[in-house]
């Protein structure tokens, strides 16, 4: 049942309004940070209040304005969108407090601009998550690009300028490709409203036209999702402050890119049409290649944040591969891995930020014996690393198990070997950090000076680590990501028997 309700609009508007208040609070840092924290809690509360209704099969809808008689800027909740909206709003709360501690400990400049841009980014993410159609999705998709640009540019030096230009070029081109695909879809279908299972049909256009549109839109999403070989902007963007890196990897930008891929596959084309036009196998192999190659490159990176960046390239390709297999369990696993990767990767980046802030060392080869000086941080880093590798009782295992079952269901067990190899490679590029921290003596230990740290940095790390454990042991604990993923996959695959193995 569709219910007209203003809460989707409020979820988008609260952080945008907070950004205005933050901008006017430049002279009062405590007030500025309070606006950001309050907005994050309110947004999370608004999103949580809609979860029970969505689980009961309801959709909350609000139209911002009408463009034509049949097209409006409309926000609507569905299980797939609620997964992303709940995830992003949930993680913004600890990230806010972490950002406050990080900015103060490092005496960062332009803190007002940072918090304001961060808030606008979250507004854009909420709009993307709850967009009812491609036009609404595109508007917020581009807003996110513009709002995140000053965050990449934050340090205002030559390296940041170069990275931010690369980021802007990649993502703006991505947006224009997406817009071209949207126009083409509207021309052949007369609608751009998302529909579970897709709204395009084989009789709407020749097969090659549908293939071309699909490739165009998937390429657009894959740029932001950093699928190889379209990933070049992501490692360069690691020049940004660590909270920005966490935002790029866990909450926004790359997650919106992979969410765009999920929307196009599940709500524009649909499994039935994609199985007929024969393009998803190519996408699956690209994703599989991206998983392995990025993992191998990650092993060669000595810079901690760059190693984590290449890890993200591979982990997000898990989601693309799961969606491309077109089976209910693989699609369910893709949505679950959206959650799993966000929780684990935000933990890893927050740990990296605290490590760099306290030790003033960026390279893994320099992290001798820091486990003694940063025991809690390194414990959290170890747990999140094991989760990335798919260790049981951690959130990464739940999503990867469903992805593997989805490959079997689709009759393509070969891809299980890709995920197994990737898990081993993840352990190979993350465990050396743990080994350096715990099992290597620092020859310069007496002369090392460690910087100050704030509990507002450490506590959020502990919270997200606890989430990784809780969601691994109790995957359907409130807010029921597991049930929402099951509902999303069931809706996408309803009414189509793809010949899955029973």
Buried (B, 14 or more C-beta within 10 A) or exposed (E): EEBEBEBBBBBBBBBBBBBEBBBBBBEEBEEBBBBBBBBBBBBBEBBBBBBEBBBEEBBBBBBBEEEEEEBBBBBBBBBBBBBBBBBBBBBBBBBBBBBBBBBBBBEBEBBBBBBBBBBBBBBBBBBBBBBBBBBBBBBBBBBBBBBBBBBBBBBEEEEBBEBBBBBBEBBBBBBEBBBBBBEBBBEBBEBBBBBBBBBBBEEBBEEEBBBBBBBBBBBBBBBBBBBBEBBBBBBBBBBBBBBBBBBBBBBBBBBBBBBBBBBBBBBBBBBBBBBEBEBBBEBBBBBBBBBBBBBBBBBEBEBBBBBBBBBBBBBBBBBBBBBBBBBBBBBBBBBBBBBBBBBBBBBBBBBBBBBBBBBEBBBBEBBBBBBEBBEBBBBBBBBBBBBBBBBEEBBBBBBBBBBBBBBBBBEBEEBBEBBEBBBEBBBBBBBBBBEBBBEBEBEEEEEBEEEEBBEBBBBBBBBBBBBBBBBBEEBBEEBBBBBBBBBBBBBBBEEBEBEBEE
